[in-house]
Amino acid sequence: MICVIFLWLTLILVGIKSNKSMPDTAFTIDNTMALRGICSIEIMIGHLGIATGSLVLFPNRKAGILFVGVFFALSGYGLMYSLENKEEYLINFFPNRMKKILIPAYIVFVTDIILHSIINQNIWNMVRKIFI
């Protein structure tokens, strides 16, 4: 847990030092995207810790709750900011997002069906060889 906190502080300090101009708000698009990226990496590591039961990744399993909350808070802030400051944001929101979400989702879905059918067919053939 201490390593995760140290990593966070280091990345924040490096980001602050590299940014020469001070924006009106700390939640610029670059800052929020960077923080969301850090959160998503930590969330993936937390899921890996849960899936593997690894003791090395144990702190990330518990810290994942915090990172999910921060990720959702930053995403919600970005949505509200865009809704208030961009004209016709909701009209363009769904068509733009559906292309980015549905195409990968369908690819994963079809791949999952194909792999499950191959794996189940191989298992069924093994069972038939053993028992029949």
VMD Tcl script that draws the C-alpha trace (Angstrom):
set ca {
  {0.00 0.00 0.00}
  {2.89 2.34 0.78}
  {4.35 1.66 -2.68}
  {1.05 2.59 -4.33}
  {0.81 5.86 -2.38}
  {4.44 6.67 -3.19}
  {3.80 5.98 -6.89}
  {0.76 8.27 -6.86}
  {2.62 11.12 -5.16}
  {5.58 10.80 -7.50}
  {3.40 10.86 -10.61}
  {1.44 13.85 -9.34}
  {4.58 15.80 -8.45}
  {6.22 15.03 -11.80}
  {3.04 16.09 -13.58}
  {2.87 19.35 -11.64}
  {6.55 20.17 -12.24}
  {6.33 19.45 -15.97}
  {3.30 21.72 -16.40}
  {4.71 25.24 -16.73}
  {1.47 27.18 -17.04}
  {-1.18 27.08 -14.35}
  {-4.70 26.50 -15.68}
  {-7.84 27.93 -14.09}
  {-8.70 24.54 -12.62}
  {-6.76 21.47 -11.62}
  {-9.16 19.32 -13.62}
  {-7.82 19.98 -17.09}
  {-8.44 17.29 -19.67}
  {-4.78 16.21 -19.54}
  {-4.79 15.90 -15.75}
  {-8.06 14.01 -15.56}
  {-7.07 11.66 -18.39}
  {-3.75 10.96 -16.66}
  {-5.44 10.29 -13.32}
  {-8.07 8.10 -14.97}
  {-5.26 6.19 -16.68}
  {-3.47 5.63 -13.37}
  {-6.75 4.53 -11.79}
  {-7.52 2.12 -14.61}
  {-4.08 0.51 -14.35}
  {-4.50 0.11 -10.59}
  {-7.99 -1.32 -11.09}
  {-6.63 -3.88 -13.56}
  {-3.86 -4.82 -11.12}
  {-6.49 -5.16 -8.39}
  {-8.55 -7.49 -10.58}
  {-5.41 -9.51 -11.29}
  {-4.86 -9.81 -7.54}
  {-8.40 -11.07 -7.04}
  {-8.19 -13.51 -9.96}
  {-4.82 -14.97 -8.98}
  {-5.00 -14.66 -5.20}
  {-1.46 -13.31 -5.30}
  {-0.05 -12.04 -2.01}
  {2.14 -9.57 -3.90}
  {-0.93 -7.90 -5.40}
  {-2.98 -8.06 -2.18}
  {-2.67 -4.32 -1.36}
  {-3.95 -3.45 -4.82}
  {-7.02 -5.64 -4.28}
  {-8.02 -3.48 -1.34}
  {-6.94 -0.18 -2.90}
  {-9.00 -0.98 -5.99}
  {-12.13 0.21 -4.19}
  {-10.59 3.67 -3.81}
  {-9.38 3.75 -7.41}
  {-12.81 2.78 -8.76}
  {-14.36 5.62 -6.78}
  {-11.81 8.14 -8.02}
  {-12.23 6.90 -11.61}
  {-16.02 7.28 -11.46}
  {-15.76 10.70 -9.80}
  {-13.41 11.97 -12.54}
  {-15.58 10.48 -15.27}
  {-18.69 12.05 -13.76}
  {-16.94 15.41 -13.50}
  {-15.94 15.22 -17.17}
  {-19.46 14.34 -18.24}
  {-21.01 17.18 -16.25}
  {-18.41 19.67 -17.49}
  {-19.04 18.66 -21.11}
  {-22.79 18.77 -20.61}
  {-22.64 22.31 -19.26}
  {-20.04 23.75 -21.63}
  {-20.60 22.05 -25.00}
  {-23.59 22.72 -27.19}
  {-25.64 19.71 -28.27}
  {-23.38 17.40 -26.28}
  {-26.07 14.78 -25.61}
  {-27.10 14.63 -29.26}
  {-23.60 13.56 -30.29}
  {-22.80 11.60 -27.13}
  {-24.50 8.29 -27.89}
  {-23.54 7.89 -31.58}
  {-19.88 8.64 -30.80}
  {-19.75 6.34 -27.78}
  {-21.65 3.47 -29.37}
  {-19.05 3.13 -32.11}
  {-16.29 2.95 -29.50}
  {-18.19 0.56 -27.22}
  {-20.31 -1.71 -29.40}
  {-17.72 -2.73 -31.98}
  {-15.17 -3.99 -29.39}
  {-18.00 -5.55 -27.35}
  {-19.25 -7.51 -30.36}
  {-15.72 -8.63 -31.21}
  {-15.22 -9.91 -27.65}
  {-18.65 -11.57 -27.67}
  {-18.02 -13.43 -30.95}
  {-14.51 -14.45 -29.83}
  {-15.90 -15.72 -26.55}
  {-18.55 -17.82 -28.30}
  {-15.99 -19.30 -30.69}
  {-13.50 -20.12 -27.91}
  {-16.18 -21.64 -25.69}
  {-17.44 -23.83 -28.52}
  {-13.89 -25.02 -29.29}
  {-13.08 -25.68 -25.63}
  {-16.41 -27.40 -24.94}
  {-16.05 -29.54 -28.08}
  {-12.57 -30.64 -26.98}
  {-13.82 -31.47 -23.49}
  {-16.78 -33.37 -24.90}
  {-14.45 -35.39 -27.17}
  {-12.22 -36.24 -24.19}
  {-15.21 -37.38 -22.13}
  {-16.48 -39.55 -24.97}
  {-13.04 -41.18 -25.34}
  {-12.85 -41.92 -21.63}
  {-16.37 -43.20 -21.00}
  {-17.58 -44.48 -24.36}
}
mol new
graphics top color blue
foreach p $ca { graphics top sphere $p radius 0.5 }
foreach p [lrange $ca 0 end-1] q [lrange $ca 1 end] { graphics top cylinder $p $q radius 0.2 }
display resetview
